[in-house]
Amino acid sequence: MSWQPNCRWNLDDHQARQYVEGQTLGCPHQGWVLATWRDRPLGWCKADGRRAKNHLPKPARITVV
């Protein structure tokens, strides 16, 4: 038996870009959420029902020039 997250949040292309840039996103979920893009895991975010804060390590974030 493998572990499965309680909540997966499939991001669209725009949201996924914001996520990998380290931005906060609007999110309807609460608690720890696994952010996915096209059914691929991106990482974790902590959500409060209104917004989700990115928990990617800073070196893993992409910066747009």
PyMOL commands that set and color helices and strands:
alter all, ss='L'
color gray80, all
select helices_A, chain A and resi 13-20+58-60
alter helices_A, ss='H'
color red, helices_A
select strands_A, chain A and resi 8-11+25-26+30-37+40-48+51-54
alter strands_A, ss='S'
color yellow, strands_A
deselect
rebuild
show_as cartoon
